[in-house]
Amino acid sequence: MGKALEWLGSAGCESLAGQILHDARRKGKRLWAPCPFHGGASHTAFHYEADKDIFYCHKCGATGDLIELYACLRCPGQDRGESFKAFAKEYGPPPDPEKLRQWQKRRQGQRDLSFEKKFSFTPAAPVFPHLEWQSRAAGFAGHSRDRLMKNTDALAWLAGRGISLDVAERCCLGWNDKFKSFPAKAWGLPEADAKIYLSPGLVIPVFQGARAQPLKIKIRRFGKIEKGPRYYLVKGSSTGMAVYGRGPKVMIVEGELDCVLLWGLAEKRRDWTFIATGGCSFRPDSELHARLSKASAIAVSFDNDEAGRKSFEEFWRKAYPQARPWPVPFGKDPGEAFQGGVDLSVWLDSF
């Protein structure tokens, strides 16, 4: 949750946005107005949504929160820190006495460590599946990819999410047409009586760097799910993150298909690396942590929900000083934003 939404609530944010925007008009849950960034008189490109504290212009790609909008319209020429102070002074709560006391002590060189919460993160070493598992998984992934190329319905579903046939083939997406099970020992796992289950659905193998064998396989199941998650992780898979590209800037998302979508849009430019965490609670291993630490900038675009916002504040912002939250301007993730008509290339360029 941004500071404006925390301090003012959605009703207060909408009221203030209506005051500072020129000729703002409410339609549904959004305020529509001429874009203050590229100008013009149209009410069809720029909107502000108070419930999420996000503005976005479909024409120029400008996006941000109410404080950034306030900075543009009320504090032109000031840097981000100065405009935030101005906003906090006018609309923020009075300072907490205890926090003020701690701040005064720090100014005087008297740090009270009893009130400080230290952040530390020691990444775990990467864990790779058994070699036999990787070999079996590679065979399954190759067979599934051939199946996908012949499945027009599945390809149409992917196209509806912005993933072309060419991108799907290059990312080794596949299709499993029927339920399969194998003894876990046949895949190199130690459990004597366990089974490897391969559900019908879209097969999403994850590879890492130059390693030719898959690290994990997820299957996106369709229809009514009686038991288990929509995205099923095949037993024996690594929990490592999916990495697409080798650009200096990094985009962090939750889902592998969102990574594939964004990589397909930006692959030719080679300025982005896209990473799917598999969920906002997962943490990078030591190899990926070293790479993230060297990134020029990190955009964190978790799902637009409380869990995603909490993960950014409690881990990503502290572990990587160059990380910034970068939610999509529509929907909960890049896939929904694409389906909602958002130009994701413009969204990437505006970071």
C-alpha positions in Angstrom: 0.0 0.0 0.0 1.4 3.4 -1.0 1.7 6.2 1.6 -1.1 8.3 0.0 -3.6 5.4 0.2 -2.4 4.6 3.8 -2.8 8.2 4.9 -6.0 9.3 3.0 -7.8 6.1 2.1 -9.3 5.5 -1.3 -12.0 8.2 -0.9 -9.5 10.8 0.2 -7.1 9.9 -2.7 -9.9 10.2 -5.2 -11.0 13.6 -3.7 -7.4 15.0 -3.9 -6.9 13.6 -7.4 -10.1 15.3 -8.5 -8.8 18.6 -7.1 -5.4 18.6 -8.7 -6.3 17.1 -12.1 -7.8 19.4 -14.8 -11.5 18.6 -15.6 -11.5 15.2 -14.0 -14.5 13.0 -14.7 -15.5 9.9 -12.8 -16.4 6.8 -14.7 -16.9 3.6 -12.8 -14.0 3.2 -10.3 -11.7 5.6 -12.2 -11.2 9.3 -12.7 -10.5 10.2 -16.3 -8.8 13.5 -17.2 -6.5 15.1 -19.8 -3.0 13.7 -19.3 -0.8 16.1 -17.3 2.3 14.6 -18.7 1.8 14.8 -22.5 -1.0 17.3 -22.5 -4.0 17.4 -24.8 -7.7 17.7 -24.0 -8.8 14.1 -24.4 -10.4 12.1 -21.5 -9.8 8.7 -23.1 -6.1 8.1 -22.3 -5.3 9.1 -18.7 -7.0 7.7 -15.7 -6.5 7.4 -11.9 -7.8 4.5 -9.8 -8.0 5.4 -6.1 -8.6 1.9 -4.8 -5.1 0.9 -6.1 -3.6 4.4 -6.0 -2.3 4.1 -9.6 -2.5 6.4 -12.6 -1.8 5.4 -16.1 -1.8 7.0 -19.6 -2.5 4.6 -22.4 -1.0 7.1 -24.9 2.4 8.2 -23.4 2.8 5.3 -20.8 3.1 7.6 -17.8 2.3 5.7 -14.6 2.7 6.1 -10.9 0.8 6.9 -7.7 -0.9 10.0 -6.3 2.3 11.4 -4.7 4.0 11.3 -8.1 0.9 13.0 -9.6 1.0 15.6 -6.9 4.7 16.2 -7.5 4.1 16.8 -11.2 1.2 19.2 -10.7 2.0 20.9 -7.4 5.8 20.7 -7.1 7.2 21.1 -10.6 11.0 21.2 -10.6 11.4 19.6 -7.2 13.1 16.2 -6.8 11.2 13.2 -5.5 12.3 13.6 -1.9 11.3 17.3 -1.7 7.9 16.7 -3.3 7.3 13.7 -0.9 8.1 15.9 2.1 5.6 18.6 0.8 2.9 16.0 0.4 3.5 14.5 3.8 3.5 17.9 5.4 0.1 18.8 3.9 -1.7 15.4 4.0 0.4 13.0 6.2 -0.4 12.2 9.8 1.4 14.1 12.6 4.8 12.6 13.5 4.9 9.7 15.9 6.6 11.0 19.1 8.7 7.8 19.6 9.9 7.8 16.0 10.7 11.5 16.3 12.7 10.8 19.4 14.7 8.1 17.6 15.3 10.4 14.6 16.6 13.1 16.9 18.9 10.6 18.6 20.3 9.6 15.2 20.8 13.2 14.3 22.9 13.6 17.5 24.9 10.4 16.8 23.1 8.4 19.5 21.7 5.4 17.8 19.2 3.5 19.9 19.7 -0.1 18.6 16.9 -1.5 20.7 14.3 0.1 18.4 16.0 -0.9 15.1 15.1 -3.9 13.1 18.1 -5.2 11.2 17.6 -6.9 7.9 19.8 -9.8 6.9 19.5 -12.3 4.1 21.8 -15.3 3.4 20.7 -17.0 0.2 20.7 -20.7 0.0 22.9 -22.6 -2.5 21.0 -23.6 -5.7 19.5 -27.1 -5.7 19.2 -29.1 -8.9 17.1 -32.1 -9.6 18.5 -35.6 -9.9 20.2 -36.2 -13.3 17.8 -39.0 -14.1 14.8 -36.7 -13.4 16.3 -34.0 -15.7 16.7 -36.5 -18.5 13.1 -37.8 -18.1 11.8 -34.3 -17.8 13.6 -33.2 -21.0 12.1 -36.1 -22.9 8.6 -35.2 -21.6 9.1 -31.5 -22.4 10.3 -32.3 -26.0 7.3 -34.6 -26.6 4.9 -32.0 -25.2 6.3 -29.2 -27.3 5.6 -31.3 -30.5 2.0 -31.8 -29.2 1.5 -28.1 -28.6 2.5 -27.2 -32.2 -0.5 -29.3 -33.4 -3.0 -28.1 -30.8 -4.8 -25.1 -32.3 -7.0 -24.4 -29.2 -4.0 -24.2 -26.9 -2.1 -22.0 -29.3 -5.1 -19.7 -29.6 -5.3 -19.5 -25.7 -1.6 -18.5 -25.6 -2.1 -15.9 -28.4 -4.9 -14.4 -26.3 -2.3 -13.9 -23.6 0.2 -12.3 -26.0 2.4 -15.4 -26.5 3.0 -16.1 -30.2 3.7 -19.6 -31.7 7.3 -18.6 -32.2 7.8 -17.5 -28.6 6.0 -20.5 -27.3 8.3 -22.8 -29.3 11.5 -21.0 -28.3 10.5 -21.2 -24.7 9.7 -24.9 -25.0 6.1 -24.6 -23.9 4.2 -27.8 -24.5 0.9 -29.7 -24.2 0.2 -32.9 -22.3 -3.1 -34.4 -23.6 -3.7 -37.0 -21.0 -3.0 -38.0 -17.4 0.2 -40.0 -16.9 1.9 -41.5 -13.9 5.3 -43.1 -13.4 7.2 -44.6 -10.4 9.2 -41.9 -8.8 12.3 -44.2 -8.7 12.2 -44.4 -12.5 12.8 -40.6 -12.5 15.7 -40.9 -10.0 13.8 -40.0 -6.8 14.5 -42.0 -3.7 10.9 -42.6 -2.5 10.1 -46.3 -3.1 6.3 -46.0 -3.3 5.9 -42.5 -4.6 4.6 -41.6 -8.1 5.3 -38.8 -10.6 2.0 -37.4 -11.8 1.7 -35.5 -15.1 -1.6 -33.8 -15.4 -3.2 -32.8 -18.8 -2.6 -29.2 -19.6 -0.1 -26.6 -20.7 3.5 -27.7 -20.0 5.9 -25.0 -18.7 9.4 -26.3 -18.4 12.0 -24.0 -16.7 15.7 -24.0 -17.8 18.5 -22.1 -16.1 21.3 -20.3 -18.0 23.3 -22.5 -20.3 22.1 -25.8 -18.7 20.3 -27.8 -21.3 18.2 -29.8 -18.9 15.0 -28.5 -17.2 15.2 -27.6 -13.6 11.4 -27.8 -13.0 8.2 -28.4 -14.9 4.9 -26.8 -14.1 1.6 -27.8 -15.8 -1.2 -25.2 -16.2 -4.4 -27.2 -15.7 -7.7 -26.2 -17.3 -11.3 -26.7 -16.5 -12.6 -27.4 -13.0 -9.9 -28.3 -10.5 -11.0 -30.8 -8.0 -7.8 -31.0 -6.0 -4.5 -29.1 -5.9 -3.4 -25.8 -7.5 -4.2 -24.5 -11.0 -0.4 -24.5 -11.7 0.9 -27.9 -10.7 4.6 -28.3 -9.9 5.8 -31.8 -11.0 7.3 -33.8 -8.1 11.1 -33.6 -8.1 11.3 -30.2 -9.6 13.6 -27.5 -8.3 12.0 -24.5 -6.6 14.5 -22.2 -8.3 13.2 -19.2 -10.2 12.7 -19.0 -14.0 15.1 -16.6 -15.7 14.6 -15.3 -19.3 17.1 -12.9 -20.9 20.4 -11.4 -19.9 19.7 -7.6 -19.9 21.0 -5.2 -17.3 17.6 -4.3 -16.0 15.5 -6.9 -14.2 11.7 -7.3 -14.0 10.4 -9.6 -11.2 7.0 -11.2 -11.7 5.3 -14.2 -10.1 4.2 -16.4 -13.0 6.3 -18.1 -15.6 3.8 -17.3 -18.4 4.0 -13.6 -17.6 7.8 -13.9 -18.0 7.4 -15.6 -21.4 5.0 -12.9 -22.5 7.3 -10.0 -21.5 10.5 -11.8 -22.8 8.7 -12.2 -26.2 8.0 -8.4 -26.3 11.5 -7.3 -25.3 13.8 -10.1 -26.5 15.1 -8.3 -29.5 16.1 -5.2 -27.5 18.2 -7.3 -25.0 18.0 -4.7 -22.3 15.8 -6.7 -19.8 16.1 -9.9 -17.8 12.7 -11.3 -16.7 12.5 -13.5 -13.5 9.4 -15.5 -12.4 9.6 -16.2 -8.6 6.8 -18.8 -8.7 5.1 -16.9 -5.8 5.9 -13.8 -3.8 7.1 -15.7 -0.8 10.1 -17.4 -2.6 13.6 -16.0 -2.3 16.5 -16.1 -4.8 19.3 -18.6 -4.4 23.0 -17.6 -4.1 23.6 -17.6 -7.9 20.6 -15.5 -8.7 21.2 -13.2 -5.7 24.7 -12.4 -7.0 23.2 -11.5 -10.4 20.4 -9.4 -8.9 22.9 -7.5 -6.7 24.7 -6.3 -9.9 21.5 -5.3 -11.8 21.3 -1.7 -12.9 17.6 -1.5 -11.8 15.0 -3.9 -10.6 11.3 -3.5 -11.3 9.1 -5.6 -9.0 5.7 -6.4 -10.5 4.0 -8.8 -8.2 0.3 -9.5 -8.4 -1.7 -6.4 -7.3 -2.7 -7.8 -3.8 -1.6 -7.4 -0.2 0.7 -10.4 -0.3 2.7 -8.9 -3.2 3.0 -5.5 -1.6 4.1 -7.0 1.7 6.7 -9.1 0.0 8.2 -6.0 -1.7 8.3 -4.0 1.5 9.7 -6.7 3.8 12.2 -8.3 1.4 12.9 -7.0 -2.1 13.2 -3.3 -1.1 15.6 -4.2 1.7 17.6 -6.8 -0.1 18.1 -4.8 -3.3 18.4 -1.0 -3.0 17.8 -0.5 -6.7 14.4 -2.3 -6.6 11.2 -0.3 -7.2 7.6 -1.5 -7.2 6.2 -1.4 -10.7 2.6 -2.7 -10.8 0.8 -3.1 -14.0 -1.7 -0.3 -14.6 -4.6 -2.7 -15.2 -5.5 -6.1 -13.7 -3.4 -8.1 -11.3 -0.5 -9.2 -13.6 1.0 -8.6 -17.0 -1.2 -11.3 -18.6 -4.4 -9.6 -17.4 -3.0 -6.2 -18.4 -2.3 -7.4 -21.9 -5.9 -8.8 -22.2 -7.2 -5.4 -20.9 -5.5 -3.6 -23.8 -2.4 -2.2 -22.0 0.6 -1.7 -24.3 3.2 -3.6 -22.2 6.1 -2.3 -24.4 5.2 1.3 -23.4 4.8 0.1 -19.8 8.4 -1.4 -19.9 9.8 1.7 -21.6 8.4 4.0 -18.9 10.3 2.3 -16.1 
